[in-house]
Amino acid sequence: MYFSSLIFLCVFLPVVFLGHLVLPWIRAKNVLLIAASLLFYAYGEPVYVLLMLASAILNWIFGLCVRRPVGVLERNATKTVAGSAFNNTTRRQIVGDSTANRQGADNSITKKQSTSGYATKIQSVCNNAGKKPVLVLALIINLGFLAVFKYAGLAAQSMGFFIGTEAASMLPFANIALPIGISFYTFQAISYVIDVYRGQTEPQRSAISVLLYISFFPQLIAGPIIKYHDVQKQLNERTIKLSNVALGLRRFSVGLAKKVLISNVMAVTVDTVFTAPASEINIATAWIGALAYLAQIYFDFSGYSDMALGLAKMFGFDYPENFRYPYVSRSIKDFWRRWHISLSTWFKEYLYIPLGGNRHGRVRASLNKLIVFFLCGLWHGASWTFVVWGLFHGFFLMLEEFLPIRKLPRIIGTIYALLVVCIGFVLFRADSFAQALFMLQQMFTGWHFELICRQLTFSLLNTESVIIFVLAIVAAAPIAQMLRKKARELNEDELNAGEQNVYEQHAHRLNAGEQNVQEQHAHGLNASEQNVQEQHAHGLNAGEQIVQEQKASKQKTAIYNCAQVASYAGAFLLIVLCFLSLSSGGYNPFIYFRF
């Protein structure tokens, strides 16, 4: 089931949201969301839903088994205090507070979770076993799921070079179907177990909560990758606010429009170019296809992330941002700080830093980045083109360790980053190395303009595609971010204006009184008439100033309210346009569903 399908929009989402809204108990809400999430997943993967359930239950058990012994959380707390100036009193305070917090958390969890009996038994069984072997076992099983279900086909394909393609296709693991979203929920599960092992969070004693964390349908099949500690409290303590529901719906509408109105239109152009005969491709058509894919993949994936964040907010969850306008980046390093943030953060925290990060010099840091992006490319897909795409980005990240890319003028840096990203996405989109190399060759040397090439070029440059591509350029720029920032500033000015006026009036009265006393003492009783005139004139001026400030505050308030109304009206219009487009039956599944 897709977010951009009519059955989701018209049936699934309204029923689940209303059911979640009317249920009075948080445990009942969680059970409803789990049932809905399993139905959501089983709609397209009726068999592999059992695999996802097995992953959730196993990682719940692993979390209980790798729970750090008493004192680890306290030692982690003391590590955050720097230097030798850390005295014994401060240590005792932090350790005491940590112990109290941990004990309070344990007590509250024990009271709230009815499954604590099973959790206690599992922990008692695991107490005699070492924590590290259990962690290693958890990593082997989780990564084993990925290896079997995602990379078995790639292994068979690679073996075909040695035993022949026909023989490789007969291998028992050559045609295993890829479960949707396995890369995302597996990485979430791994992060949960590692965080518990590190002592950064307490294990969840309720299997229901862990199952909801992993299977919650907004992020289940295409991310973002959510860390457990980001939603730990919200799993059992959350409230539904009308303002958050409205914000969530608006965010969902924007994401749906990105997918349906921009990405899907660009997809038609991309597919036309990448499936066209080689004789019809020249420099113009190659660049049209590459730039269209640049727009398609961004609005496809960021649109899904927007919808996931909007849906989560409607149900009381706050997810971190996953995209921050990556196409205005000044370098490849900056690009990965803005693109698929949850994935780049995951690799940084659970692979790059454990490998040593940048703590051992530039050469070691460069090698670590190359390893990370080799695995990042492999994570994206079971094809060697994805691996080369990852190594391509890793190479430029290594290059930026030694060259002053960040010192380039902003416009030059942005052009450089966009060019590298665009070339990389040709590798990402191509069905084979041969096609990728051909497209890249035509992008830089395809200076031939036969009639058949010109016909394809003109067919691609139709009115709809050109208009949508221009809109994509505008939407990819941080214009909306600047408008939201301005709206927040207007709102803050409105809230602060009243307090400032009251303070200024009070301060003015006090100062005026002191000034009058001083003037009367200095000039005597003869200055009383002058003081009265000054007070009268100053009072009139202050009154006019306050009136002007109040008018300005009202104008800002009116502008802010108009902006809010316009944003929600625009979201409603986008929903209408999306429904009109979806009703025609022309839409594509999300690109990242295959990862």
C-alpha positions, -999 to 999 in steps of 0.1 A, spaced: 0 0 0 14 34 -10 8 68 7 -1 81 -28 -28 54 -34 -65 63 -32 -72 33 -9 -47 47 16 -60 83 14 -97 75 14 -100 44 35 -70 33 55 -58 67 69 -92 81 79 -102 48 97 -69 44 115 -67 81 126 -103 82 139 -98 49 157 -66 62 173 -84 94 182 -114 78 200 -95 51 219 -90 63 255 -59 43 266 -24 46 252 -20 8 252 -51 4 231 -39 31 207 -6 13 204 -23 -21 197 -44 -4 170 -13 12 153 5 -22 153 -25 -39 138 -28 -11 112 9 -12 104 9 -50 99 -21 -46 76 -4 -18 57 27 -40 52 8 -72 45 -12 -54 18 19 -56 -5 40 -83 14 16 -108 29 43 -134 35 72 -112 45 52 -95 73 62 -126 93 99 -117 87 93 -82 100 75 -96 131 104 -120 137 129 -92 134 110 -71 160 106 -98 185 142 -110 182 156 -75 186 133 -70 217 149 -101 232 184 -89 222 178 -55 238 169 -72 271 199 -95 269 225 -68 261 213 -45 289 243 -29 305 251 -38 341 244 -13 369 268 16 368 273 19 330 248 47 326 265 65 355 299 62 339 285 75 307 272 105 326 305 113 342 323 111 308 303 141 296 320 163 323 353 174 308 387 179 324 404 172 357 383 199 374 356 172 378 355 169 416 342 141 438 312 161 448 301 167 413 307 130 405 285 119 434 258 143 423 257 131 387 260 94 397 233 98 422 210 116 398 217 90 371 210 62 395 178 78 407 167 85 371 175 49 361 157 35 391 127 57 385 126 47 348 128 10 359 100 15 384 78 34 360 84 8 332 77 -21 356 44 -5 367 33 3 331 43 -28 312 23 -59 317 49 -80 299 76 -72 325 74 -108 337 86 -122 304 112 -95 302 125 -104 337 128 -141 327 147 -133 295 170 -110 314 177 -136 341 185 -162 314 209 -137 298 226 -126 330 251 -154 329 260 -148 293 284 -120 282 268 -89 267 292 -86 238 286 -121 224 249 -114 224 255 -81 206 276 -99 180 248 -125 175 223 -97 171 244 -81 144 249 -114 126 212 -123 126 201 -88 115 227 -84 88 221 -121 79 185 -111 70 198 -85 47 224 -108 32 199 -135 24 169 -115 12 186 -86 -4 221 -97 -16 216 -133 -25 207 -123 -61 237 -101 -63 259 -130 -51 244 -153 -78 249 -126 -104 285 -122 -94 291 -160 -95 277 -159 -131 311 -145 -142 328 -178 -131 301 -205 -136 281 -189 -164 249 -169 -163 226 -198 -169 241 -219 -142 240 -190 -117 203 -184 -124 197 -220 -113 212 -215 -79 185 -219 -51 192 -184 -38 193 -166 -72 156 -155 -73 147 -147 -37 122 -118 -36 133 -86 -18 110 -77 11 99 -41 10 116 -19 35 139 -45 50 169 -21 48 151 5 69 135 -15 96 167 -36 100 188 -5 105 163 7 131 165 -26 150 203 -26 149 204 10 163 181 0 192 202 -30 202 235 -10 200 221 19 220 210 -4 247 244 -22 247 262 12 250 240 22 279 226 52 261 190 40 267 172 15 289 158 -16 271 121 -16 265 105 -43 286 73 -43 265 74 -62 232 44 -42 221 64 -9 223 94 -24 204 71 -38 177 54 -4 173 87 13 171 99 -9 143 66 -15 124 49 20 127 36 24 91 47 60 84 84 51 84 82 13 79 90 8 43 109 39 32 122 56 63 133 79 77 154 57 100 143 66 135 164 60 166 147 45 196 156 72 220 140 99 198 106 83 203 110 64 235 87 86 256 62 91 228 56 54 226 38 54 259 31 91 266 17 112 238 -12 136 233 -31 145 201 -34 183 197 -55 199 170 -26 222 161 -3 192 155 -29 174 135 -32 205 113 5 208 109 8 172 101 -19 173 74 -2 203 59 32 186 58 16 154 44 -1 175 16 32 190 6 49 156 5 21 141 -15 23 170 -40 61 165 -43 55 129 -53 24 132 -74 27 165 -91 65 168 -96 83 134 -92 58 114 -113 59 139 -142 97 139 -141 96 101 -140 80 100 -175 108 121 -189 135 100 -172 120 67 -183 117 79 -219 154 89 -220 168 58 -202 147 34 -224 153 52 -257 176 36 -283 212 47 -282 209 62 -316 184 88 -303 206 100 -274 228 130 -278 241 157 -254 207 174 -251 186 144 -244 213 129 -220 213 161 -199 175 163 -200 173 128 -186 200 134 -160 185 167 -147 150 152 -147 162 123 -126 179 148 -102 144 163 -97 126 129 -97 146 112 -70 147 143 -47 110 150 -48 101 112 -47 122 106 -15 118 139 2 81 137 -6 78 104 11 98 117 41 74 147 44 44 124 43 60 102 70 68 132 92 33 146 87 16 113 95 37 108 126 28 143 139 -9 135 134 -5 105 156 15 123 183 51 115 172 78 140 164 103 127 139 136 145 130 140 161 96 154 139 68 161 165 41 173 201 43 174 215 8 204 193 -4 207 210 -38 220 242 -23 250 224 -8 285 238 -13 303 205 -12 296 168 -11 302 168 26 275 195 29 253 175 6 253 144 29 245 167 59 213 176 40 204 145 20 188 114 37 200 128 71 187 98 90 208 74 69 240 95 70 237 99 107 232 62 112 264 54 93 282 81 112 272 69 147 273 32 141 301 27 116 322 58 109 329 67 146 335 31 157 360 27 128 379 57 143 363 86 126 387 114 120 406 108 153 437 93 136 445 117 109 433 126 74 444 94 57 427 72 82 396 94 81 395 92 43 398 54 44 369 53 69 348 74 46 355 52 17 345 21 37 313 39 49 302 49 14 311 15 -1 285 1 24 262 30 18 261 22 -19 256 -15 -12 228 -6 12 209 13 -15 206 -17 -38 218 -51 -47 237 -40 -78 273 -31 -85 262 2 -100 250 13 -65 284 2 -51 302 24 -76 278 52 -69 288 50 -32 325 48 -39 321 78 -63 307 99 -34 334 85 -11 361 95 -35 349 131 -35 346 131 3 382 120 4 392 147 -20 376 173 1 397 163 31 428 176 12 414 203 -11 399 236 1 366 230 -15 347 249 13 367 280 6 353 283 -29 328 311 -36 293 298 -28 280 297 -64 311 278 -75 308 253 -46 271 248 -54 277 242 -91 305 217 -82 283 198 -58 254 197 -82 276 184 -110 290 156 -89 256 146 -75 241 147 -110 268 125 -125 265 101 -95 227 98 -100 232 87 -136 251 57 -121 223 53 -96 196 53 -122 213 32 -150 203 -4 -154 239 -14 -161 275 -1 -162 273 0 -200 243 22 -200 257 45 -173 290 50 -192 271 56 -224 249 82 -208 279 100 -192 297 99 -225 268 115 -243 265 142 -216 299 155 -224 307 144 -260 274 138 -277 276 167 -301 255 151 -328 221 164 -337 205 140 -362 168 144 -369 158 114 -347 177 130 -318 161 164 -323 126 148 -324 132 131 -291 145 163 -276 115 183 -286 91 157 -274 107 158 -240 105 196 -239 67 196 -238 49 224 -219 40 202 -189 75 189 -184 91 224 -187 66 240 -163 70 212 -137 108 213 -140 107 251 -133 85 245 -103 109 218 -91 138 243 -92 118 268 -72 107 241 -47 142 227 -43 154 262 -31 150 272 6 123 297 -2 97 280 19 122 278 48 128 316 46 91 323 46 85 301 76 114 318 94 99 352 87 65 340 99 80 328 131 97 361 136 64 380 131 47 357 156 75 362 182 74 400 176 36 398 183 41 379 216 70 402 227 54 435 217 28 434 246 54 426 272 78 453 259 51 480 259 41 472 295 78 473 305 85 505 287 54 522 302 64 511 337 101 521 332 91 554 317 68 563 346 96 554 371 122 574 352 99 603 348 92 604 385 129 603 394 136 630 368 109 652 381 122 649 417 158 657 405 147 687 385 125 701 413 154 698 437 179 714 413 158 743 401 134 749 430 98 755 430 100 780 400 106 750 377 73 734 385 55 749 355 82 738 332 81 703 346 43 702 340 48 712 304 75 687 298 55 659 314 25 668 293 45 670 260 65 638 269 32 620 278 17 629 244 49 617 225 50 585 245 13 579 238 18 584 201 48 560 201 28 533 219 -1 537 195 23 534 165 39 503 180 5 488 186 -5 495 150 28 479 138 22 449 160 -14 445 146 0 447 111 25 420 118 -2 399 134 -24 403 104 4 393 80 12 363 101 -24 352 102 -28 357 65 4 337 59 -10 308 80 -44 309 63 -27 310 29 -4 280 38 -34 258 48 -54 269 18 -24 261 -4 -22 226 12 -59 220 5 -54 230 -31 -25 206 -34 -46 178 -20 -73 185 -46 -48 186 -74 -32 153 -62 -66 136 -60 -74 147 -96 -40 133 -107 -44 101 -88 -79 95 -101 -65 93 -136 -46 62 -125 -11 75 -135 14 73 -106 46 54 -98 56 36 -66 82 53 -46 118 48 -58 131 40 -23 106 11 -18 131 -12 -34 157 -5 -8 
